[in-house]
Each structure stands twice: as structure tokens, then as C-alpha cells.
């Protein structure tokens, strides 16, 4: 077999990167080999690295090649992979799966709970990690999959699942009794997907964004109002829920100063500004917890059907909000990583890399 490769970042300096060649791993009984094929890179992937220690994201894909010690980490990516070899019945070479992948050419998995929808990786080192990240969906058994939407799925599916689950919780809680929902980082994919789901279903939706992203965010049409961070003082003094997708301490401080007791809920959702200050929020929304709840309430098939319906509604409009910037090869992956890490990617742009 041809050689493989690994892209790693220094865990104490995410701008320091390396590309290391290595051999394609062999298989033991009960294992399958995936070839990482096409992946996306968004601020979400940077968040995984920022929270790599605290949330154990570094543990999903321990560095394997020689020369990569514990000081290096593999940023988890979402995308498609092809099964190259398998010792497991029902996981056939040539099949294609969507899931959580390493920044590397190949991944060895230990498929468990294999059925028409895919499988879960039961590798020992992943046993104690959040289970939604261990699922690999077969394109043949996925109600949300369409071949012509692969890039949209790569860039949005994990974010949209978070957005879908967040909106589900807010609606389930009757908007926490608020009259306004304020979302920071409103130009981000997770924020505007949540706004798309929430629009017209309860409280007034207000997006906060930087002045440079104001026009783009207003053009989406999924917020009732869009303000720059400098204009927080213009918010109506009504019972308000803050959905924090930026992690910015200054934004939280300004909202609390302006709204006081009218800020009825303060929920940390994501950290696009790379500031792990969720502890300063009143509570943290963690999508896998909500997914577990709804899997119990609706069954996995019921959750899949609801997600697929919501995704098809969203996918019909989001292609008009997005310009896919496609690259090829590990070097393009490194370039995209450094651009997203530095915050240089415009909100209309999504990076996809063919490997």
C-alpha cells in the first residue's frame, strides 16, 4: 500500500504545525481501515483544539507516527471516508461513511453495533468519550445524505446538529419565558443555523456580530434584528436569553451591565473566539447530552427522521449563503487550518479539502 500521512498541531501553540509521513496501518481481527477522503475545516475544528484538554478532544485520535509525542495533537475533522479494508461483517470495502475523522490519511476503527445505518467505533481509547462522536454513518443508510450535498454536509452537519438540538431545547423550554433571544457570533454557521430553526417559533431573535460581518448577517434573513457588539446598549430592556456562541468576556459583561436581572438565562454554546470562559456563563449547552435525551424520547430512527427533515429545509437555502473554497492534499489542509485559526476566513466561505 502507499504511504500515509499525519497533520498535527502543537497542543501549546496551535499555529505550530507539522506534516509527518508514515505507513498505512495494518489490521487486527475486528478492525476496519478507513481512508480519509474529503473533510471540512471551520471554527468548530479550532474549538475542538482549544478545548482539547478540558473536553478530551485530543484523545479521539492519538498521534501514531514516530516523532509525534504527547506535545502534538490531531485536530478532529468532520467528513467522508471510504472503507479500504475490513475484517468485520457488514463493513464492506468500498463503502462510504460520514463521521469524526483525524487530520491524517487513514483511521483504524473497531466497528461495533453494525447495521444498515453504519457503525460505532468501539476502540478501547474511545470508550469513555462522548458517544455521538464515535458514530460513522453509511451513505447508503443515511436519510439526510445526498451525493450532490456532500460539501454542505461536510461543513454544516455537525454544526447543524448542534443548532438543531439547541433550537429544540429552547422551543421545548418555551423560550425560557423570554421575549428576546440574543445570539453572539451571529455570522457563524452554528448561530445562523440555530436562528433559521428558531425564527418565528417564539421570542424575537437578535444577532450580535462584528461591524465587518453586519451586512452579511442581515442579508441572511433569519434574525429579526442584527446589531454590532458596539450597539449592545440599543437592545430593548425586556426578559432576554443570551445564547453565547462567541465566548467573549466583554460581550457577556456588556449584556449583564445593560440588562441586569432581565438577562434571565446565560447559556454558553460555542467558543468561536477561542476563549474558554464557559465557566462564566450560567449554564453550558452540550449537544451530545441533548442528543441522548431525544434518542431516548424519540428513538434513534425518530431523531434521524426529524434531523433529516430539518436538514432538507435548511439545505435548500444555505447553499445561497455559502461559497465553498476547495483545496487538495495535506498541504491545503494545513493552509486552511492556519487561515481559520487566524480568523481570516470570511463568513460566506467554507473550506473543504480533498485528500
LUMMI-753973 format. One record per residue (C-alpha): residue number from 1; residue in three letters; z negated, x negated, y negated. Coordinates in nm, 3 decimals. Layout:
N
votor:vonu:Z:X:Y
NUM:ALA:Z:X:Y $
...
# end
This chain:
355
votor:vonu:Z:X:Y
1:UNK:0.000:0.000:0.000 $
2:UNK:0.048:-0.100:-0.361 $
3:UNK:-0.246:-0.230:-0.556 $
4:UNK:-0.470:-0.004:-0.759 $
5:UNK:-0.638:-0.050:-1.098 $
6:UNK:-0.955:0.048:-1.285 $
7:UNK:-1.007:0.109:-1.658 $
8:UNK:-1.368:0.054:-1.760 $
9:UNK:-1.566:0.055:-2.084 $
10:UNK:-1.879:-0.138:-2.173 $
11:UNK:-2.169:0.106:-2.150 $
12:UNK:-2.338:-0.050:-2.454 $
13:UNK:-2.016:-0.072:-2.662 $
14:UNK:-1.760:0.196:-2.581 $
15:UNK:-1.489:0.020:-2.782 $
16:UNK:-1.502:-0.282:-2.548 $
17:UNK:-1.267:-0.214:-2.255 $
18:UNK:-1.115:-0.386:-1.956 $
19:UNK:-0.838:-0.320:-1.706 $
20:UNK:-0.902:-0.464:-1.359 $
21:UNK:-0.661:-0.478:-1.068 $
22:UNK:-0.787:-0.402:-0.718 $
23:UNK:-0.683:-0.299:-0.372 $
24:UNK:-0.623:0.060:-0.269 $
25:UNK:-0.941:0.162:-0.084 $
26:UNK:-0.935:0.236:0.287 $
27:UNK:-1.075:0.546:0.451 $
28:UNK:-1.355:0.617:0.695 $
29:UNK:-1.376:0.930:0.907 $
30:UNK:-1.444:1.237:0.694 $
31:UNK:-1.276:1.095:0.384 $
32:UNK:-0.957:1.154:0.186 $
33:UNK:-0.776:0.936:-0.066 $
34:UNK:-0.662:1.084:-0.397 $
35:UNK:-0.408:0.916:-0.622 $
36:UNK:-0.492:0.993:-0.984 $
37:UNK:-0.168:1.124:-1.132 $
38:UNK:-0.196:1.292:-1.474 $
39:UNK:-0.505:1.313:-1.693 $
40:UNK:-0.611:1.411:-2.042 $
41:UNK:-0.827:1.239:-2.298 $
42:UNK:-1.025:1.435:-2.558 $
43:UNK:-1.351:1.404:-2.748 $
44:UNK:-1.509:1.567:-2.444 $
45:UNK:-1.449:1.250:-2.242 $
46:UNK:-1.612:1.040:-2.513 $
47:UNK:-1.913:1.272:-2.496 $
48:UNK:-1.943:1.201:-2.123 $
49:UNK:-1.966:0.831:-2.205 $
50:UNK:-2.208:0.878:-2.497 $
51:UNK:-2.437:1.077:-2.268 $
52:UNK:-2.356:0.866:-1.964 $
53:UNK:-2.714:0.750:-1.913 $
54:UNK:-2.901:1.063:-2.021 $
55:UNK:-2.684:1.309:-1.827 $
56:UNK:-2.592:1.072:-1.539 $
57:UNK:-2.216:1.089:-1.603 $
58:UNK:-2.178:0.720:-1.518 $
59:UNK:-2.298:0.795:-1.165 $
60:UNK:-1.994:1.002:-1.063 $
61:UNK:-1.761:0.703:-1.033 $
62:UNK:-1.949:0.375:-0.982 $
63:UNK:-1.729:0.073:-1.065 $
64:UNK:-1.586:-0.081:-0.747 $
65:UNK:-1.366:-0.384:-0.821 $
66:UNK:-1.505:-0.734:-0.838 $
67:UNK:-1.610:-0.837:-1.186 $
68:UNK:-1.733:-0.493:-1.287 $
69:UNK:-2.113:-0.491:-1.278 $
70:UNK:-2.357:-0.226:-1.396 $
71:UNK:-2.277:-0.302:-1.757 $
72:UNK:-1.940:-0.130:-1.718 $
73:UNK:-1.867:0.238:-1.668 $
74:UNK:-1.570:0.457:-1.578 $
75:UNK:-1.527:0.744:-1.826 $
76:UNK:-1.476:1.064:-1.627 $
77:UNK:-1.143:1.237:-1.688 $
78:UNK:-1.002:1.578:-1.601 $
79:UNK:-0.660:1.611:-1.450 $
80:UNK:-0.443:1.629:-1.142 $
81:UNK:-0.439:1.406:-0.837 $
82:UNK:-0.233:1.402:-0.519 $
83:UNK:-0.377:1.360:-0.171 $
84:UNK:-0.232:1.034:-0.035 $
85:UNK:-0.416:1.017:0.297 $
86:UNK:-0.678:1.227:0.473 $
87:UNK:-0.892:1.231:0.785 $
88:UNK:-1.012:1.587:0.711 $
89:UNK:-0.852:1.904:0.847 $
90:UNK:-0.733:2.132:0.570 $
91:UNK:-0.694:1.850:0.316 $
92:UNK:-0.332:1.760:0.370 $
93:UNK:-0.140:1.458:0.234 $
94:UNK:0.098:1.570:-0.039 $
95:UNK:-0.125:1.850:-0.165 $
96:UNK:-0.221:1.853:-0.532 $
97:UNK:-0.566:1.914:-0.677 $
98:UNK:-0.726:1.954:-1.017 $
99:UNK:-1.068:1.810:-1.089 $
100:UNK:-1.300:1.542:-1.223 $
101:UNK:-1.140:1.202:-1.182 $
102:UNK:-1.220:0.839:-1.253 $
103:UNK:-1.030:0.623:-1.501 $
104:UNK:-0.873:0.448:-1.205 $
105:UNK:-0.569:0.465:-0.983 $
106:UNK:-0.742:0.613:-0.679 $
107:UNK:-1.052:0.801:-0.568 $
108:UNK:-1.204:0.830:-0.221 $
109:UNK:-1.370:1.167:-0.163 $
110:UNK:-1.562:1.319:0.127 $
111:UNK:-1.428:1.676:0.140 $
112:UNK:-1.673:1.950:0.231 $
113:UNK:-1.657:2.331:0.214 $
114:UNK:-1.281:2.309:0.257 $
115:UNK:-1.091:2.635:0.215 $
116:UNK:-0.771:2.765:0.058 $
117:UNK:-0.910:2.713:-0.294 $
118:UNK:-0.982:2.341:-0.241 $
119:UNK:-1.293:2.143:-0.151 $
120:UNK:-1.604:1.977:-0.284 $
121:UNK:-1.675:1.605:-0.276 $
122:UNK:-1.986:1.559:-0.062 $
123:UNK:-2.009:1.181:-0.114 $
124:UNK:-2.373:1.075:-0.098 $
125:UNK:-2.386:0.933:-0.451 $
126:UNK:-2.271:1.269:-0.597 $
127:UNK:-2.513:1.488:-0.401 $
128:UNK:-2.770:1.512:-0.681 $
129:UNK:-2.518:1.551:-0.965 $
130:UNK:-2.411:1.886:-1.119 $
131:UNK:-2.205:2.064:-0.856 $
132:UNK:-1.927:2.209:-1.079 $
133:UNK:-1.806:1.853:-1.140 $
134:UNK:-1.768:1.797:-0.765 $
135:UNK:-1.511:2.074:-0.706 $
136:UNK:-1.142:1.999:-0.654 $
137:UNK:-0.912:2.297:-0.688 $
138:UNK:-0.594:2.312:-0.484 $
139:UNK:-0.299:2.412:-0.698 $
140:UNK:-0.186:2.638:-0.410 $
141:UNK:-0.509:2.840:-0.416 $
142:UNK:-0.592:2.850:-0.786 $
143:UNK:-0.531:3.181:-0.969 $
144:UNK:-0.525:3.001:-1.306 $
145:UNK:-0.260:2.744:-1.205 $
146:UNK:0.099:2.747:-1.323 $
147:UNK:0.313:2.436:-1.288 $
148:UNK:0.453:2.472:-1.640 $
149:UNK:0.099:2.480:-1.782 $
150:UNK:-0.031:2.157:-1.630 $
151:UNK:-0.075:1.981:-1.964 $
152:UNK:-0.260:2.279:-2.109 $
153:UNK:-0.487:2.290:-1.803 $
154:UNK:-0.548:1.915:-1.826 $
155:UNK:-0.650:1.933:-2.190 $
156:UNK:-0.826:2.267:-2.201 $
157:UNK:-0.951:2.383:-1.863 $
158:UNK:-1.294:2.212:-1.862 $
159:UNK:-1.338:2.282:-2.234 $
160:UNK:-1.224:2.641:-2.195 $
161:UNK:-1.461:2.693:-1.905 $
162:UNK:-1.744:2.581:-2.134 $
163:UNK:-1.610:2.806:-2.412 $
164:UNK:-1.568:3.099:-2.173 $
165:UNK:-1.921:3.060:-2.037 $
166:UNK:-2.067:3.014:-2.387 $
167:UNK:-1.896:3.329:-2.513 $
168:UNK:-2.011:3.513:-2.202 $
169:UNK:-2.373:3.420:-2.273 $
170:UNK:-2.352:3.512:-2.642 $
171:UNK:-2.198:3.853:-2.562 $
172:UNK:-2.446:3.906:-2.277 $
173:UNK:-2.729:3.849:-2.526 $
174:UNK:-2.573:4.093:-2.778 $
175:UNK:-2.515:3.804:-3.017 $
176:UNK:-2.891:3.739:-3.019 $
177:UNK:-2.919:4.021:-3.270 $
178:UNK:-2.747:3.813:-3.538 $
179:UNK:-2.491:3.921:-3.797 $
180:UNK:-2.318:3.583:-3.811 $
181:UNK:-2.226:3.312:-3.562 $
182:UNK:-2.169:2.970:-3.717 $
183:UNK:-1.978:2.710:-3.512 $
184:UNK:-1.966:2.347:-3.621 $
185:UNK:-1.678:2.116:-3.532 $
186:UNK:-1.470:2.433:-3.565 $
187:UNK:-1.138:2.248:-3.531 $
188:UNK:-1.237:2.117:-3.187 $
189:UNK:-1.084:2.268:-2.876 $
190:UNK:-1.417:2.384:-2.732 $
191:UNK:-1.516:2.553:-3.059 $
192:UNK:-1.194:2.739:-3.127 $
193:UNK:-1.158:2.846:-2.764 $
194:UNK:-1.507:2.997:-2.786 $
195:UNK:-1.413:3.162:-3.114 $
196:UNK:-1.099:3.303:-2.951 $
197:UNK:-1.316:3.461:-2.682 $
198:UNK:-1.579:3.590:-2.926 $
199:UNK:-1.353:3.721:-3.202 $
200:UNK:-1.403:4.092:-3.257 $
201:UNK:-1.682:4.118:-2.998 $
202:UNK:-1.989:4.111:-3.220 $
203:UNK:-2.115:3.907:-3.514 $
204:UNK:-1.893:3.765:-3.784 $
205:UNK:-1.754:3.423:-3.684 $
206:UNK:-1.774:3.136:-3.931 $
207:UNK:-1.631:2.793:-3.859 $
208:UNK:-1.757:2.474:-4.022 $
209:UNK:-1.522:2.178:-4.036 $
210:UNK:-1.435:1.872:-4.240 $
211:UNK:-1.222:1.920:-4.554 $
212:UNK:-0.927:1.748:-4.388 $
213:UNK:-0.926:1.999:-4.099 $
214:UNK:-0.983:2.308:-4.313 $
215:UNK:-0.620:2.424:-4.330 $
216:UNK:-0.561:2.373:-3.957 $
217:UNK:-0.878:2.562:-3.863 $
218:UNK:-0.798:2.851:-4.097 $
219:UNK:-0.446:2.872:-3.951 $
220:UNK:-0.583:2.946:-3.603 $
221:UNK:-0.686:3.298:-3.700 $
222:UNK:-0.981:3.311:-3.460 $
223:UNK:-1.254:3.272:-3.725 $
224:UNK:-1.344:3.537:-3.981 $
225:UNK:-1.417:3.259:-4.230 $
226:UNK:-1.383:2.881:-4.235 $
227:UNK:-1.592:2.660:-4.464 $
228:UNK:-1.619:2.287:-4.511 $
229:UNK:-1.952:2.121:-4.436 $
230:UNK:-1.998:2.073:-4.810 $
231:UNK:-1.998:2.451:-4.861 $
232:UNK:-2.284:2.550:-4.627 $
233:UNK:-2.466:2.683:-4.932 $
234:UNK:-2.199:2.955:-4.959 $
235:UNK:-2.299:3.114:-4.627 $
236:UNK:-2.433:3.468:-4.656 $
237:UNK:-2.809:3.487:-4.613 $
238:UNK:-2.805:3.706:-4.300 $
239:UNK:-2.953:3.661:-3.950 $
240:UNK:-2.743:3.375:-3.811 $
241:UNK:-2.694:3.193:-3.482 $
242:UNK:-2.583:2.830:-3.501 $
243:UNK:-2.365:2.703:-3.215 $
244:UNK:-2.373:2.327:-3.266 $
245:UNK:-2.063:2.155:-3.131 $
246:UNK:-2.086:1.853:-3.359 $
247:UNK:-2.435:1.715:-3.306 $
248:UNK:-2.454:1.625:-3.674 $
249:UNK:-2.814:1.599:-3.800 $
250:UNK:-2.700:1.653:-4.159 $
251:UNK:-2.532:1.984:-4.074 $
252:UNK:-2.838:2.113:-3.890 $
253:UNK:-3.065:2.009:-4.179 $
254:UNK:-2.842:2.181:-4.434 $
255:UNK:-2.828:2.503:-4.234 $
256:UNK:-3.203:2.514:-4.186 $
257:UNK:-3.261:2.446:-4.554 $
258:UNK:-3.018:2.719:-4.661 $
259:UNK:-3.105:2.990:-4.406 $
260:UNK:-3.471:2.925:-4.328 $
261:UNK:-3.609:3.196:-4.099 $
262:UNK:-3.271:3.370:-4.099 $
263:UNK:-3.148:3.099:-3.861 $
264:UNK:-3.253:3.296:-3.555 $
265:UNK:-3.107:3.064:-3.286 $
266:UNK:-3.004:2.699:-3.294 $
267:UNK:-2.808:2.609:-2.980 $
268:UNK:-2.664:2.264:-2.907 $
269:UNK:-2.335:2.295:-2.718 $
270:UNK:-2.148:1.968:-2.756 $
271:UNK:-2.159:1.639:-2.938 $
272:UNK:-1.818:1.562:-3.082 $
273:UNK:-1.972:1.335:-3.346 $
274:UNK:-2.122:1.121:-3.066 $
275:UNK:-2.477:1.181:-3.191 $
276:UNK:-2.707:1.274:-2.901 $
277:UNK:-2.952:1.479:-3.108 $
278:UNK:-2.967:1.786:-2.889 $
279:UNK:-3.345:1.748:-2.883 $
280:UNK:-3.346:1.858:-3.248 $
281:UNK:-3.189:2.193:-3.156 $
282:UNK:-3.386:2.494:-3.049 $
283:UNK:-3.212:2.501:-2.710 $
284:UNK:-2.921:2.343:-2.522 $
285:UNK:-2.630:2.527:-2.363 $
286:UNK:-2.524:2.353:-2.041 $
287:UNK:-2.219:2.520:-1.887 $
288:UNK:-2.298:2.441:-1.519 $
289:UNK:-2.621:2.643:-1.547 $
290:UNK:-2.429:2.946:-1.672 $
291:UNK:-2.159:2.895:-1.408 $
292:UNK:-2.427:2.904:-1.137 $
293:UNK:-2.567:3.227:-1.276 $
294:UNK:-2.230:3.401:-1.293 $
295:UNK:-2.131:3.270:-0.949 $
296:UNK:-2.439:3.448:-0.817 $
297:UNK:-2.374:3.762:-1.026 $
298:UNK:-2.002:3.796:-0.961 $
299:UNK:-1.935:3.575:-0.659 $
300:UNK:-1.714:3.271:-0.688 $
301:UNK:-1.397:3.477:-0.647 $
302:UNK:-1.511:3.717:-0.920 $
303:UNK:-1.580:3.429:-1.157 $
304:UNK:-1.240:3.274:-1.078 $
305:UNK:-1.063:3.604:-1.148 $
306:UNK:-1.240:3.657:-1.481 $
307:UNK:-1.171:3.299:-1.584 $
308:UNK:-0.803:3.325:-1.484 $
309:UNK:-0.763:3.645:-1.688 $
310:UNK:-0.926:3.485:-1.994 $
311:UNK:-0.724:3.166:-1.948 $
312:UNK:-0.392:3.351:-1.936 $
313:UNK:-0.477:3.530:-2.262 $
314:UNK:-0.574:3.201:-2.425 $
315:UNK:-0.281:3.000:-2.288 $
316:UNK:-0.034:3.243:-2.445 $
317:UNK:-0.149:3.146:-2.794 $
318:UNK:-0.289:2.794:-2.764 $
319:UNK:0.047:2.627:-2.699 $
320:UNK:0.129:2.708:-3.061 $
321:UNK:-0.184:2.524:-3.177 $
322:UNK:-0.121:2.202:-2.984 $
323:UNK:0.110:1.902:-2.986 $
324:UNK:0.090:1.710:-2.657 $
325:UNK:0.114:1.334:-2.703 $
326:UNK:0.220:1.194:-2.367 $
327:UNK:0.172:0.835:-2.256 $
328:UNK:0.241:0.647:-1.934 $
329:UNK:0.035:0.391:-1.746 $
330:UNK:-0.316:0.244:-1.766 $
331:UNK:-0.245:0.073:-2.099 $
332:UNK:-0.159:0.410:-2.255 $
333:UNK:-0.489:0.541:-2.120 $
334:UNK:-0.673:0.257:-2.296 $
335:UNK:-0.483:0.321:-2.620 $
336:UNK:-0.567:0.692:-2.608 $
337:UNK:-0.933:0.615:-2.535 $
338:UNK:-0.963:0.386:-2.837 $
339:UNK:-0.787:0.636:-3.064 $
340:UNK:-1.007:0.929:-2.958 $
341:UNK:-1.322:0.715:-2.970 $
342:UNK:-1.243:0.614:-3.328 $
343:UNK:-1.185:0.977:-3.427 $
344:UNK:-0.825:0.913:-3.526 $
345:UNK:-0.670:1.199:-3.328 $
346:UNK:-0.564:1.499:-3.543 $
347:UNK:-0.694:1.834:-3.415 $
348:UNK:-0.341:1.950:-3.327 $
349:UNK:-0.287:1.653:-3.095 $
350:UNK:-0.383:1.632:-2.728 $
351:UNK:-0.346:1.311:-2.528 $
352:UNK:-0.203:1.334:-2.175 $
353:UNK:-0.135:1.023:-1.967 $
354:UNK:0.089:0.998:-1.663 $
355:UNK:-0.049:0.724:-1.439 $
# end
